[in-house]
């Protein structure tokens, strides 16, 4: 007998994007002027920053702002209690890159296909919902996969309903006792979340203090995926020459909230070609902290083609 909610498929969602969306995303996650191939549409090697598809489950085909709560509450999961999307934060995200993303979706049909992998009752702290999301292009009767993402949302204070506790998490800690091979520093400011939300994630938690105050965060917090994406940028810039073809997988677990104005410090370790890693790729482990504060991203792992020195695209 399957666990509650497992295998439930959400209705597929059509998604779309334009070059302008790619430019906004790259700007919002900290791409720099020496990475014009992410920031200038007429650059001969103009490309999407590879993690861009992670925003599409929020954006859909929207060209304007939307009611985040109404959309999040639209489709309940059968077999589990109704969960309140006003009290949800990111748990963990992993993305696998299968194909290069086109510069826009004009004249093509793209969809997000998503299903529930597990719903886990963590008692008083809350409930975890794990999902798989595929970005696919519909070509005739076939769906061609561009990215596969596995993620979890943590519904704060909404546990204790008698569901399964869930499997033990697989961890990817940094190598013990070893100095990082590189460190990436990224400073946020009071407007960082307000810019990032224009990509399509309009959760009020990241714009106004009231939701965060009710959840015990003391006010507005940064999107978890902001820290996740800026860290992906730091790793690709540091080890992959900012070439979008040089990253195959990226994942991290959200450990604590980040406040607007915090500075993020990511320590990175090269592990070389580890067991199960395809030829030509190397594993990077990483840990992101708030400068002077807590760890905010753990379980950090990426597969990268390492280039040195940085390539000039």
C-alpha positions as CSV (number, residue, x, y, z in Angstrom):
1,X,0.0,0.0,0.0
2,X,1.5,3.3,-1.0
3,X,1.9,6.1,1.5
4,X,-0.5,9.1,1.5
5,X,-0.3,11.3,-1.5
6,X,2.5,9.4,-3.2
7,X,2.2,9.3,-7.0
8,X,-0.4,12.1,-7.1
9,X,0.1,14.0,-10.3
10,X,-0.7,17.6,-10.5
11,X,-2.3,18.9,-13.7
12,X,0.5,19.9,-16.1
13,X,1.2,23.6,-16.3
14,X,2.2,25.4,-19.5
15,X,5.2,27.6,-19.1
16,X,6.9,30.3,-21.2
17,X,9.7,32.8,-21.1
18,X,11.4,35.5,-23.2
19,X,14.9,36.7,-23.5
20,X,14.0,39.5,-21.1
21,X,13.1,36.9,-18.4
22,X,16.6,35.4,-18.8
23,X,18.2,38.8,-18.4
24,X,16.2,39.6,-15.3
25,X,17.0,36.3,-13.7
26,X,20.7,36.6,-14.3
27,X,20.8,40.1,-12.9
28,X,18.8,39.1,-9.9
29,X,21.2,36.3,-8.9
30,X,24.3,38.3,-9.1
31,X,25.8,37.7,-12.6
32,X,28.5,40.3,-13.3
33,X,29.5,42.5,-16.2
34,X,32.3,40.1,-17.2
35,X,29.6,37.5,-17.8
36,X,27.8,39.4,-20.6
37,X,26.7,36.1,-22.2
38,X,24.1,36.0,-19.4
39,X,23.3,39.7,-19.3
40,X,23.3,41.0,-22.9
41,X,21.0,39.5,-25.5
42,X,23.2,40.4,-28.5
43,X,26.3,38.7,-27.1
44,X,27.3,36.0,-29.6
45,X,27.1,33.4,-26.8
46,X,24.0,34.7,-25.1
47,X,22.6,31.9,-22.9
48,X,20.2,31.2,-20.1
49,X,21.8,30.8,-16.7
50,X,21.3,27.0,-16.3
51,X,19.2,27.1,-13.1
52,X,16.6,29.4,-14.7
53,X,14.0,26.6,-15.1
54,X,13.7,26.3,-11.3
55,X,11.5,29.5,-11.4
56,X,9.1,28.3,-14.1
57,X,6.8,26.3,-11.6
58,X,6.1,29.7,-10.1
59,X,6.0,31.8,-13.2
60,X,3.8,29.7,-15.5
61,X,3.1,31.9,-18.6
62,X,2.5,35.0,-16.5
63,X,3.5,38.4,-17.8
64,X,2.2,40.2,-14.6
65,X,2.1,39.6,-10.9
66,X,-0.2,36.9,-9.5
67,X,-1.8,36.0,-6.2
68,X,0.7,33.6,-4.8
69,X,-1.5,32.2,-2.1
70,X,-4.5,31.6,-4.3
71,X,-2.3,29.7,-6.8
72,X,-0.6,27.7,-4.1
73,X,-3.8,26.6,-2.4
74,X,-5.6,25.7,-5.6
75,X,-4.9,21.9,-5.7
76,X,-4.9,19.9,-2.5
77,X,-3.1,16.5,-2.3
78,X,-5.6,13.6,-1.8
79,X,-5.2,11.6,1.4
80,X,-3.5,14.3,3.6
81,X,-4.8,17.3,5.5
82,X,-5.2,20.6,3.7
83,X,-1.9,22.5,4.1
84,X,-1.7,26.2,4.4
85,X,0.7,27.7,1.8
86,X,0.9,30.9,3.8
87,X,3.3,29.0,6.2
88,X,5.6,27.1,3.8
89,X,9.3,27.4,3.3
90,X,11.7,25.6,1.0
91,X,13.2,22.4,2.3
92,X,15.7,21.1,-0.4
93,X,16.2,21.4,-4.1
94,X,18.1,19.3,-6.7
95,X,18.2,20.0,-10.4
96,X,19.6,17.8,-13.2
97,X,20.3,19.5,-16.6
98,X,19.4,17.3,-19.6
99,X,19.4,19.8,-22.5
100,X,20.4,23.4,-23.1
101,X,17.5,25.7,-22.6
102,X,16.4,27.8,-25.6
103,X,16.6,31.5,-25.4
104,X,12.9,31.8,-25.4
105,X,9.9,29.6,-25.8
106,X,8.2,31.4,-28.6
107,X,6.5,29.1,-31.1
108,X,7.2,26.0,-28.9
109,X,5.2,24.3,-26.2
110,X,6.8,23.8,-22.8
111,X,5.2,22.3,-19.7
112,X,6.0,21.5,-16.1
113,X,4.9,17.9,-15.2
114,X,4.9,17.3,-11.5
115,X,4.0,14.6,-9.1
116,X,4.3,13.9,-5.4
117,X,7.2,11.6,-4.3
118,X,6.3,11.7,-0.6
119,X,4.5,13.5,2.2
120,X,6.2,13.2,5.6
121,X,4.8,14.1,9.0
122,X,7.5,15.6,11.2
123,X,5.3,16.1,14.2
124,X,4.8,19.5,15.8
125,X,7.5,21.2,13.6
126,X,5.5,20.6,10.3
127,X,5.0,18.5,7.2
128,X,7.4,17.9,4.3
129,X,6.0,17.5,0.7
130,X,8.5,16.1,-1.8
131,X,7.8,16.5,-5.5
132,X,9.4,15.8,-8.8
133,X,9.1,18.4,-11.5
134,X,10.0,17.9,-15.2
135,X,10.4,20.7,-17.7
136,X,9.4,19.2,-21.0
137,X,8.8,20.3,-24.5
138,X,5.9,18.8,-26.3
139,X,7.0,17.7,-29.8
140,X,4.1,16.0,-31.5
141,X,3.1,13.1,-29.2
142,X,6.4,13.1,-27.4
143,X,7.7,15.0,-24.3
144,X,11.4,15.9,-24.4
145,X,12.9,16.5,-21.0
146,X,15.1,19.6,-20.5
147,X,15.5,19.5,-16.7
148,X,14.4,17.3,-13.8
149,X,14.1,18.8,-10.4
150,X,13.3,17.2,-7.0
151,X,12.3,19.5,-4.2
152,X,10.6,19.7,-0.9
153,X,8.5,22.3,0.9
154,X,8.3,22.4,4.6
155,X,4.8,23.4,6.0
156,X,5.7,25.1,9.3
157,X,3.7,23.9,12.3
158,X,1.4,21.7,10.2
159,X,2.4,18.2,11.3
160,X,1.1,15.7,13.8
161,X,-1.6,14.2,11.5
162,X,-0.3,10.6,11.7
163,X,1.5,10.3,8.4
164,X,4.8,8.6,7.7
165,X,8.0,10.1,9.1
166,X,9.9,9.7,5.9
167,X,13.2,8.1,4.9
168,X,16.5,9.0,6.4
169,X,18.1,11.8,4.4
170,X,21.2,11.2,2.3
171,X,23.8,13.8,3.2
172,X,26.8,15.2,1.3
173,X,29.0,16.9,3.9
174,X,32.2,18.7,3.2
175,X,35.4,16.7,3.6
176,X,36.3,16.7,7.3
177,X,39.3,18.7,8.3
178,X,40.1,20.1,4.9
179,X,40.5,23.7,4.0
180,X,38.1,24.9,1.3
181,X,39.5,25.0,-2.3
182,X,37.6,28.3,-2.9
183,X,35.3,30.7,-1.2
184,X,32.6,32.8,-2.9
185,X,31.1,35.9,-1.2
186,X,27.8,37.4,-2.2
187,X,26.2,40.4,-0.5
188,X,22.5,41.0,-0.5
189,X,20.8,44.3,0.2
190,X,17.4,45.5,1.3
191,X,16.0,45.2,-2.2
192,X,17.5,41.9,-3.3
193,X,14.3,39.8,-2.6
194,X,12.1,42.6,-4.2
195,X,14.1,42.2,-7.4
196,X,14.3,38.4,-7.4
197,X,10.5,38.1,-6.9
198,X,9.9,39.7,-10.3
199,X,11.1,36.4,-11.8
200,X,7.7,35.0,-10.8
201,X,7.9,33.9,-7.2
202,X,5.5,36.5,-5.6
203,X,5.3,35.0,-2.1
204,X,4.5,37.9,0.3
205,X,6.9,36.3,2.8
206,X,9.8,37.9,0.9
207,X,8.3,41.3,0.4
208,X,6.5,42.5,3.6
209,X,7.2,41.7,7.3
210,X,3.8,40.4,8.4
211,X,4.0,36.8,7.1
212,X,7.5,36.3,8.4
213,X,6.6,37.7,11.8
214,X,3.7,35.3,12.1
215,X,6.1,32.4,11.3
216,X,8.6,33.4,13.9
217,X,11.2,34.9,11.4
218,X,10.9,38.4,12.8
219,X,10.0,39.9,9.4
220,X,10.6,39.4,5.7
221,X,13.2,36.8,4.6
222,X,15.0,36.1,1.4
223,X,13.7,33.4,-1.0
224,X,15.4,30.1,-0.2
225,X,15.9,29.8,-4.0
226,X,17.6,33.1,-4.1
227,X,20.4,31.8,-1.9
228,X,20.3,28.5,-3.8
229,X,20.6,30.3,-7.2
230,X,23.3,32.8,-6.2
231,X,25.4,29.9,-4.8
232,X,25.0,28.0,-8.1
233,X,26.2,31.1,-9.8
234,X,29.2,31.3,-7.5
235,X,30.2,27.7,-8.2
236,X,29.8,27.9,-11.9
237,X,31.8,31.2,-12.0
238,X,34.5,29.8,-9.8
239,X,35.0,26.3,-11.2
240,X,33.2,26.2,-14.6
241,X,34.3,29.4,-16.2
242,X,30.8,30.7,-16.2
243,X,30.0,28.4,-19.1
244,X,26.4,27.0,-18.7
245,X,27.6,23.8,-20.4
246,X,29.9,23.1,-17.5
247,X,27.3,22.1,-14.8
248,X,25.3,18.9,-14.8
249,X,23.7,18.7,-11.4
250,X,23.2,21.1,-8.5
251,X,21.5,20.6,-5.1
252,X,21.4,22.0,-1.6
253,X,19.2,21.8,1.6
254,X,17.8,25.0,3.2
255,X,19.0,25.1,6.8
256,X,18.0,28.6,8.1
257,X,16.5,31.8,6.8
258,X,18.5,34.6,5.2
259,X,17.5,38.2,5.9
260,X,17.7,41.0,3.3
261,X,21.1,42.7,3.8
262,X,22.9,39.5,4.9
263,X,26.2,38.5,3.2
264,X,26.4,34.9,2.0
265,X,29.8,33.1,2.3
266,X,30.1,29.8,0.4
267,X,33.0,27.5,1.0
268,X,33.7,25.0,-1.8
269,X,35.7,21.7,-1.9
270,X,36.8,19.8,-5.1
271,X,36.3,16.0,-4.7
272,X,37.4,15.1,-8.2
273,X,35.6,12.3,-10.1
274,X,33.7,10.4,-7.3
275,X,32.0,7.0,-7.6
276,X,29.1,7.2,-10.1
277,X,30.2,10.5,-11.6
278,X,30.3,10.5,-15.4
279,X,33.7,10.9,-17.1
280,X,34.8,14.5,-17.5
281,X,32.8,15.7,-14.5
282,X,33.9,16.4,-11.0
283,X,32.0,16.6,-7.7
284,X,32.0,19.9,-5.7
285,X,30.8,20.0,-2.1
286,X,29.8,23.3,-0.6
287,X,28.4,25.0,2.5
288,X,26.8,28.4,2.6
289,X,26.7,30.6,5.7
290,X,25.5,34.0,6.6
291,X,28.6,36.1,7.4
292,X,28.8,36.2,11.2
293,X,25.7,33.9,11.5
294,X,24.2,30.5,10.8
295,X,24.7,28.0,8.0
296,X,21.8,28.6,5.5
297,X,22.6,25.9,2.8
298,X,23.8,22.4,3.7
299,X,24.0,19.2,1.7
300,X,25.6,21.2,-1.1
301,X,26.7,19.2,-4.1
302,X,27.3,20.0,-7.7
303,X,28.8,18.1,-10.7
304,X,31.0,20.5,-12.7
305,X,33.4,20.4,-15.6
306,X,36.3,22.3,-14.1
307,X,38.0,24.9,-16.2
308,X,41.1,26.9,-15.2
309,X,41.7,29.7,-15.7
310,X,38.2,31.2,-16.3
311,X,37.2,30.9,-19.9
312,X,36.3,34.0,-21.9
313,X,33.0,33.4,-23.7
